[in-house]
Amino acid sequence: MEFALTTAASIAELLELTARKLHSRGHACGMFPAQWAALRYFSRAPEALRTASELARFQGLANGPVSRTVRTLVQKGLLAKAAEQPKGRAELLALTETGRTLLEGDPTLELKAALTDLPETDRRSLARTLELLAARLG
């Protein structure tokens, strides 16, 4: 099927196709896309923000579903309570060695490689566009 690639409709379809392909890859290794997203968050977030509540805030989601995802990751041995816990209610979490190893096969690595191959100006343009779209849909 041939598209007029600059129409809003054709761009929306290409973006949806890309999102579907990424979502499909997110079911790798017995994981769900939300679980991969959570693992990525805990691998990169500053230590003080490695809580289920901060993950929910970061993702713009309700605490309940995010807490279930975190609980599942703990049960799978991919996350654990951090060795040092602050005073208060929030429980800091940390990736386990198994979680770190699993992230080496993160399904988004293929996308990262494809983006790396793009010229810097294209990556910047894409980043700005995606930020605008996320804000408008937010």
PyMOL CGO cylinders between C-alpha atoms (Angstrom):
from pymol import cmd
from pymol.cgo import CYLINDER

trace = [
    CYLINDER, 0.00, 0.00, 0.00, 1.39, 3.40, -1.02, 0.3, 1, 1, 1, 1, 1, 1,
    CYLINDER, 1.39, 3.40, -1.02, 0.97, 6.39, 1.31, 0.3, 1, 1, 1, 1, 1, 1,
    CYLINDER, 0.97, 6.39, 1.31, 1.26, 10.12, 0.79, 0.3, 1, 1, 1, 1, 1, 1,
    CYLINDER, 1.26, 10.12, 0.79, 3.78, 10.24, 3.63, 0.3, 1, 1, 1, 1, 1, 1,
    CYLINDER, 3.78, 10.24, 3.63, 3.23, 13.83, 4.67, 0.3, 1, 1, 1, 1, 1, 1,
    CYLINDER, 3.23, 13.83, 4.67, -0.49, 13.78, 5.38, 0.3, 1, 1, 1, 1, 1, 1,
    CYLINDER, -0.49, 13.78, 5.38, -1.52, 13.74, 9.02, 0.3, 1, 1, 1, 1, 1, 1,
    CYLINDER, -1.52, 13.74, 9.02, -3.47, 10.51, 8.42, 0.3, 1, 1, 1, 1, 1, 1,
    CYLINDER, -3.47, 10.51, 8.42, -0.51, 8.68, 6.86, 0.3, 1, 1, 1, 1, 1, 1,
    CYLINDER, -0.51, 8.68, 6.86, 1.88, 9.84, 9.59, 0.3, 1, 1, 1, 1, 1, 1,
    CYLINDER, 1.88, 9.84, 9.59, -0.63, 8.73, 12.25, 0.3, 1, 1, 1, 1, 1, 1,
    CYLINDER, -0.63, 8.73, 12.25, -0.83, 5.30, 10.60, 0.3, 1, 1, 1, 1, 1, 1,
    CYLINDER, -0.83, 5.30, 10.60, 2.95, 4.97, 10.45, 0.3, 1, 1, 1, 1, 1, 1,
    CYLINDER, 2.95, 4.97, 10.45, 3.25, 5.99, 14.09, 0.3, 1, 1, 1, 1, 1, 1,
    CYLINDER, 3.25, 5.99, 14.09, 0.56, 3.49, 15.06, 0.3, 1, 1, 1, 1, 1, 1,
    CYLINDER, 0.56, 3.49, 15.06, 2.30, 0.74, 13.05, 0.3, 1, 1, 1, 1, 1, 1,
    CYLINDER, 2.30, 0.74, 13.05, 5.58, 1.51, 14.78, 0.3, 1, 1, 1, 1, 1, 1,
    CYLINDER, 5.58, 1.51, 14.78, 3.89, 1.50, 18.19, 0.3, 1, 1, 1, 1, 1, 1,
    CYLINDER, 3.89, 1.50, 18.19, 2.24, -1.86, 17.46, 0.3, 1, 1, 1, 1, 1, 1,
    CYLINDER, 2.24, -1.86, 17.46, 5.56, -3.39, 16.43, 0.3, 1, 1, 1, 1, 1, 1,
    CYLINDER, 5.56, -3.39, 16.43, 7.18, -2.11, 19.62, 0.3, 1, 1, 1, 1, 1, 1,
    CYLINDER, 7.18, -2.11, 19.62, 4.27, -3.35, 21.74, 0.3, 1, 1, 1, 1, 1, 1,
    CYLINDER, 4.27, -3.35, 21.74, 4.55, -6.80, 20.13, 0.3, 1, 1, 1, 1, 1, 1,
    CYLINDER, 4.55, -6.80, 20.13, 8.23, -6.98, 20.96, 0.3, 1, 1, 1, 1, 1, 1,
    CYLINDER, 8.23, -6.98, 20.96, 7.35, -6.04, 24.55, 0.3, 1, 1, 1, 1, 1, 1,
    CYLINDER, 7.35, -6.04, 24.55, 6.01, -9.56, 25.12, 0.3, 1, 1, 1, 1, 1, 1,
    CYLINDER, 6.01, -9.56, 25.12, 9.51, -11.07, 24.99, 0.3, 1, 1, 1, 1, 1, 1,
    CYLINDER, 9.51, -11.07, 24.99, 10.93, -13.33, 27.70, 0.3, 1, 1, 1, 1, 1, 1,
    CYLINDER, 10.93, -13.33, 27.70, 7.57, -13.95, 29.38, 0.3, 1, 1, 1, 1, 1, 1,
    CYLINDER, 7.57, -13.95, 29.38, 7.20, -10.26, 30.15, 0.3, 1, 1, 1, 1, 1, 1,
    CYLINDER, 7.20, -10.26, 30.15, 4.54, -7.68, 29.36, 0.3, 1, 1, 1, 1, 1, 1,
    CYLINDER, 4.54, -7.68, 29.36, 5.31, -4.21, 27.95, 0.3, 1, 1, 1, 1, 1, 1,
    CYLINDER, 5.31, -4.21, 27.95, 4.43, -2.55, 31.26, 0.3, 1, 1, 1, 1, 1, 1,
    CYLINDER, 4.43, -2.55, 31.26, 6.92, -4.78, 33.05, 0.3, 1, 1, 1, 1, 1, 1,
    CYLINDER, 6.92, -4.78, 33.05, 9.71, -3.86, 30.62, 0.3, 1, 1, 1, 1, 1, 1,
    CYLINDER, 9.71, -3.86, 30.62, 8.85, -0.19, 31.08, 0.3, 1, 1, 1, 1, 1, 1,
    CYLINDER, 8.85, -0.19, 31.08, 9.06, -0.57, 34.85, 0.3, 1, 1, 1, 1, 1, 1,
    CYLINDER, 9.06, -0.57, 34.85, 12.42, -2.37, 34.66, 0.3, 1, 1, 1, 1, 1, 1,
    CYLINDER, 12.42, -2.37, 34.66, 13.80, 0.38, 32.43, 0.3, 1, 1, 1, 1, 1, 1,
    CYLINDER, 13.80, 0.38, 32.43, 12.54, 3.02, 34.88, 0.3, 1, 1, 1, 1, 1, 1,
    CYLINDER, 12.54, 3.02, 34.88, 14.20, 1.33, 37.88, 0.3, 1, 1, 1, 1, 1, 1,
    CYLINDER, 14.20, 1.33, 37.88, 17.45, 0.94, 35.95, 0.3, 1, 1, 1, 1, 1, 1,
    CYLINDER, 17.45, 0.94, 35.95, 17.68, 4.68, 35.20, 0.3, 1, 1, 1, 1, 1, 1,
    CYLINDER, 17.68, 4.68, 35.20, 15.79, 6.58, 37.90, 0.3, 1, 1, 1, 1, 1, 1,
    CYLINDER, 15.79, 6.58, 37.90, 17.72, 8.36, 40.63, 0.3, 1, 1, 1, 1, 1, 1,
    CYLINDER, 17.72, 8.36, 40.63, 17.83, 6.19, 43.75, 0.3, 1, 1, 1, 1, 1, 1,
    CYLINDER, 17.83, 6.19, 43.75, 15.44, 8.42, 45.73, 0.3, 1, 1, 1, 1, 1, 1,
    CYLINDER, 15.44, 8.42, 45.73, 12.78, 8.02, 42.99, 0.3, 1, 1, 1, 1, 1, 1,
    CYLINDER, 12.78, 8.02, 42.99, 12.90, 4.23, 42.76, 0.3, 1, 1, 1, 1, 1, 1,
    CYLINDER, 12.90, 4.23, 42.76, 9.48, 3.61, 44.31, 0.3, 1, 1, 1, 1, 1, 1,
    CYLINDER, 9.48, 3.61, 44.31, 6.23, 2.28, 42.88, 0.3, 1, 1, 1, 1, 1, 1,
    CYLINDER, 6.23, 2.28, 42.88, 4.58, 5.66, 43.51, 0.3, 1, 1, 1, 1, 1, 1,
    CYLINDER, 4.58, 5.66, 43.51, 7.28, 7.55, 41.63, 0.3, 1, 1, 1, 1, 1, 1,
    CYLINDER, 7.28, 7.55, 41.63, 7.02, 5.08, 38.75, 0.3, 1, 1, 1, 1, 1, 1,
    CYLINDER, 7.02, 5.08, 38.75, 3.26, 5.69, 38.61, 0.3, 1, 1, 1, 1, 1, 1,
    CYLINDER, 3.26, 5.69, 38.61, 3.84, 9.46, 38.67, 0.3, 1, 1, 1, 1, 1, 1,
    CYLINDER, 3.84, 9.46, 38.67, 6.46, 9.19, 35.92, 0.3, 1, 1, 1, 1, 1, 1,
    CYLINDER, 6.46, 9.19, 35.92, 4.14, 7.12, 33.73, 0.3, 1, 1, 1, 1, 1, 1,
    CYLINDER, 4.14, 7.12, 33.73, 1.05, 9.18, 34.53, 0.3, 1, 1, 1, 1, 1, 1,
    CYLINDER, 1.05, 9.18, 34.53, -0.79, 6.08, 35.76, 0.3, 1, 1, 1, 1, 1, 1,
    CYLINDER, -0.79, 6.08, 35.76, -2.80, 5.13, 38.84, 0.3, 1, 1, 1, 1, 1, 1,
    CYLINDER, -2.80, 5.13, 38.84, -0.89, 3.57, 41.73, 0.3, 1, 1, 1, 1, 1, 1,
    CYLINDER, -0.89, 3.57, 41.73, -2.92, 0.32, 41.75, 0.3, 1, 1, 1, 1, 1, 1,
    CYLINDER, -2.92, 0.32, 41.75, -1.92, -1.13, 38.37, 0.3, 1, 1, 1, 1, 1, 1,
    CYLINDER, -1.92, -1.13, 38.37, 1.67, 0.05, 38.78, 0.3, 1, 1, 1, 1, 1, 1,
    CYLINDER, 1.67, 0.05, 38.78, 1.88, -1.56, 42.22, 0.3, 1, 1, 1, 1, 1, 1,
    CYLINDER, 1.88, -1.56, 42.22, 0.66, -4.86, 40.73, 0.3, 1, 1, 1, 1, 1, 1,
    CYLINDER, 0.66, -4.86, 40.73, 3.35, -4.64, 38.03, 0.3, 1, 1, 1, 1, 1, 1,
    CYLINDER, 3.35, -4.64, 38.03, 6.02, -3.95, 40.65, 0.3, 1, 1, 1, 1, 1, 1,
    CYLINDER, 6.02, -3.95, 40.65, 4.74, -6.82, 42.83, 0.3, 1, 1, 1, 1, 1, 1,
    CYLINDER, 4.74, -6.82, 42.83, 4.98, -9.17, 39.84, 0.3, 1, 1, 1, 1, 1, 1,
    CYLINDER, 4.98, -9.17, 39.84, 8.55, -8.05, 39.12, 0.3, 1, 1, 1, 1, 1, 1,
    CYLINDER, 8.55, -8.05, 39.12, 9.47, -8.70, 42.76, 0.3, 1, 1, 1, 1, 1, 1,
    CYLINDER, 9.47, -8.70, 42.76, 7.87, -12.17, 42.56, 0.3, 1, 1, 1, 1, 1, 1,
    CYLINDER, 7.87, -12.17, 42.56, 9.85, -12.88, 39.37, 0.3, 1, 1, 1, 1, 1, 1,
    CYLINDER, 9.85, -12.88, 39.37, 13.06, -11.94, 41.18, 0.3, 1, 1, 1, 1, 1, 1,
    CYLINDER, 13.06, -11.94, 41.18, 13.74, -8.94, 38.93, 0.3, 1, 1, 1, 1, 1, 1,
    CYLINDER, 13.74, -8.94, 38.93, 13.24, -6.25, 41.60, 0.3, 1, 1, 1, 1, 1, 1,
    CYLINDER, 13.24, -6.25, 41.60, 13.86, -6.32, 45.35, 0.3, 1, 1, 1, 1, 1, 1,
    CYLINDER, 13.86, -6.32, 45.35, 13.71, -3.95, 48.28, 0.3, 1, 1, 1, 1, 1, 1,
    CYLINDER, 13.71, -3.95, 48.28, 16.79, -1.75, 48.23, 0.3, 1, 1, 1, 1, 1, 1,
    CYLINDER, 16.79, -1.75, 48.23, 19.34, -2.49, 50.95, 0.3, 1, 1, 1, 1, 1, 1,
    CYLINDER, 19.34, -2.49, 50.95, 19.02, 1.03, 52.38, 0.3, 1, 1, 1, 1, 1, 1,
    CYLINDER, 19.02, 1.03, 52.38, 15.50, 2.22, 53.16, 0.3, 1, 1, 1, 1, 1, 1,
    CYLINDER, 15.50, 2.22, 53.16, 14.59, 5.81, 54.06, 0.3, 1, 1, 1, 1, 1, 1,
    CYLINDER, 14.59, 5.81, 54.06, 12.33, 6.63, 56.96, 0.3, 1, 1, 1, 1, 1, 1,
    CYLINDER, 12.33, 6.63, 56.96, 8.71, 6.91, 55.92, 0.3, 1, 1, 1, 1, 1, 1,
    CYLINDER, 8.71, 6.91, 55.92, 6.28, 4.85, 53.92, 0.3, 1, 1, 1, 1, 1, 1,
    CYLINDER, 6.28, 4.85, 53.92, 7.85, 4.71, 50.46, 0.3, 1, 1, 1, 1, 1, 1,
    CYLINDER, 7.85, 4.71, 50.46, 9.76, 1.50, 49.83, 0.3, 1, 1, 1, 1, 1, 1,
    CYLINDER, 9.76, 1.50, 49.83, 12.84, 1.93, 47.66, 0.3, 1, 1, 1, 1, 1, 1,
    CYLINDER, 12.84, 1.93, 47.66, 13.34, -0.77, 45.08, 0.3, 1, 1, 1, 1, 1, 1,
    CYLINDER, 13.34, -0.77, 45.08, 16.39, -1.95, 43.15, 0.3, 1, 1, 1, 1, 1, 1,
    CYLINDER, 16.39, -1.95, 43.15, 17.03, -4.16, 40.17, 0.3, 1, 1, 1, 1, 1, 1,
    CYLINDER, 17.03, -4.16, 40.17, 18.36, -7.57, 41.05, 0.3, 1, 1, 1, 1, 1, 1,
    CYLINDER, 18.36, -7.57, 41.05, 21.22, -9.13, 39.11, 0.3, 1, 1, 1, 1, 1, 1,
    CYLINDER, 21.22, -9.13, 39.11, 18.59, -11.18, 37.26, 0.3, 1, 1, 1, 1, 1, 1,
    CYLINDER, 18.59, -11.18, 37.26, 16.75, -7.97, 36.36, 0.3, 1, 1, 1, 1, 1, 1,
    CYLINDER, 16.75, -7.97, 36.36, 19.95, -6.37, 35.07, 0.3, 1, 1, 1, 1, 1, 1,
    CYLINDER, 19.95, -6.37, 35.07, 20.73, -9.44, 33.00, 0.3, 1, 1, 1, 1, 1, 1,
    CYLINDER, 20.73, -9.44, 33.00, 17.22, -9.51, 31.54, 0.3, 1, 1, 1, 1, 1, 1,
    CYLINDER, 17.22, -9.51, 31.54, 17.56, -5.86, 30.50, 0.3, 1, 1, 1, 1, 1, 1,
    CYLINDER, 17.56, -5.86, 30.50, 20.49, -6.85, 28.30, 0.3, 1, 1, 1, 1, 1, 1,
    CYLINDER, 20.49, -6.85, 28.30, 17.82, -8.39, 26.04, 0.3, 1, 1, 1, 1, 1, 1,
    CYLINDER, 17.82, -8.39, 26.04, 15.48, -5.39, 26.28, 0.3, 1, 1, 1, 1, 1, 1,
    CYLINDER, 15.48, -5.39, 26.28, 13.24, -5.40, 23.20, 0.3, 1, 1, 1, 1, 1, 1,
    CYLINDER, 13.24, -5.40, 23.20, 13.77, -1.65, 22.73, 0.3, 1, 1, 1, 1, 1, 1,
    CYLINDER, 13.77, -1.65, 22.73, 17.47, -2.16, 21.99, 0.3, 1, 1, 1, 1, 1, 1,
    CYLINDER, 17.47, -2.16, 21.99, 16.64, -2.76, 18.32, 0.3, 1, 1, 1, 1, 1, 1,
    CYLINDER, 16.64, -2.76, 18.32, 14.79, 0.56, 18.20, 0.3, 1, 1, 1, 1, 1, 1,
    CYLINDER, 14.79, 0.56, 18.20, 17.69, 2.31, 19.93, 0.3, 1, 1, 1, 1, 1, 1,
    CYLINDER, 17.69, 2.31, 19.93, 20.06, 0.92, 17.31, 0.3, 1, 1, 1, 1, 1, 1,
    CYLINDER, 20.06, 0.92, 17.31, 17.80, 2.13, 14.48, 0.3, 1, 1, 1, 1, 1, 1,
    CYLINDER, 17.80, 2.13, 14.48, 17.58, 5.59, 16.06, 0.3, 1, 1, 1, 1, 1, 1,
    CYLINDER, 17.58, 5.59, 16.06, 21.35, 5.71, 16.49, 0.3, 1, 1, 1, 1, 1, 1,
    CYLINDER, 21.35, 5.71, 16.49, 21.69, 5.21, 12.74, 0.3, 1, 1, 1, 1, 1, 1,
    CYLINDER, 21.69, 5.21, 12.74, 19.64, 8.36, 12.05, 0.3, 1, 1, 1, 1, 1, 1,
    CYLINDER, 19.64, 8.36, 12.05, 21.44, 11.68, 11.55, 0.3, 1, 1, 1, 1, 1, 1,
    CYLINDER, 21.44, 11.68, 11.55, 21.51, 13.86, 14.69, 0.3, 1, 1, 1, 1, 1, 1,
    CYLINDER, 21.51, 13.86, 14.69, 19.23, 16.48, 13.10, 0.3, 1, 1, 1, 1, 1, 1,
    CYLINDER, 19.23, 16.48, 13.10, 16.60, 13.83, 12.36, 0.3, 1, 1, 1, 1, 1, 1,
    CYLINDER, 16.60, 13.83, 12.36, 16.80, 12.47, 15.94, 0.3, 1, 1, 1, 1, 1, 1,
    CYLINDER, 16.80, 12.47, 15.94, 16.36, 15.98, 17.38, 0.3, 1, 1, 1, 1, 1, 1,
    CYLINDER, 16.36, 15.98, 17.38, 13.41, 16.68, 15.09, 0.3, 1, 1, 1, 1, 1, 1,
    CYLINDER, 13.41, 16.68, 15.09, 11.80, 13.35, 15.97, 0.3, 1, 1, 1, 1, 1, 1,
    CYLINDER, 11.80, 13.35, 15.97, 12.34, 13.96, 19.70, 0.3, 1, 1, 1, 1, 1, 1,
    CYLINDER, 12.34, 13.96, 19.70, 10.74, 17.42, 19.52, 0.3, 1, 1, 1, 1, 1, 1,
    CYLINDER, 10.74, 17.42, 19.52, 7.81, 16.07, 17.53, 0.3, 1, 1, 1, 1, 1, 1,
    CYLINDER, 7.81, 16.07, 17.53, 7.21, 13.16, 19.90, 0.3, 1, 1, 1, 1, 1, 1,
    CYLINDER, 7.21, 13.16, 19.90, 7.36, 15.49, 22.92, 0.3, 1, 1, 1, 1, 1, 1,
    CYLINDER, 7.36, 15.49, 22.92, 4.74, 17.75, 21.31, 0.3, 1, 1, 1, 1, 1, 1,
    CYLINDER, 4.74, 17.75, 21.31, 2.51, 14.81, 20.44, 0.3, 1, 1, 1, 1, 1, 1,
    CYLINDER, 2.51, 14.81, 20.44, 2.81, 13.33, 23.94, 0.3, 1, 1, 1, 1, 1, 1,
    CYLINDER, 2.81, 13.33, 23.94, 1.90, 16.68, 25.48, 0.3, 1, 1, 1, 1, 1, 1,
    CYLINDER, 1.90, 16.68, 25.48, -1.12, 17.14, 23.19, 0.3, 1, 1, 1, 1, 1, 1,
    CYLINDER, -1.12, 17.14, 23.19, -2.38, 13.63, 23.83, 0.3, 1, 1, 1, 1, 1, 1,
    CYLINDER, -2.38, 13.63, 23.83, -1.54, 13.83, 27.53, 0.3, 1, 1, 1, 1, 1, 1,
]
cmd.load_cgo(trace, "trace")
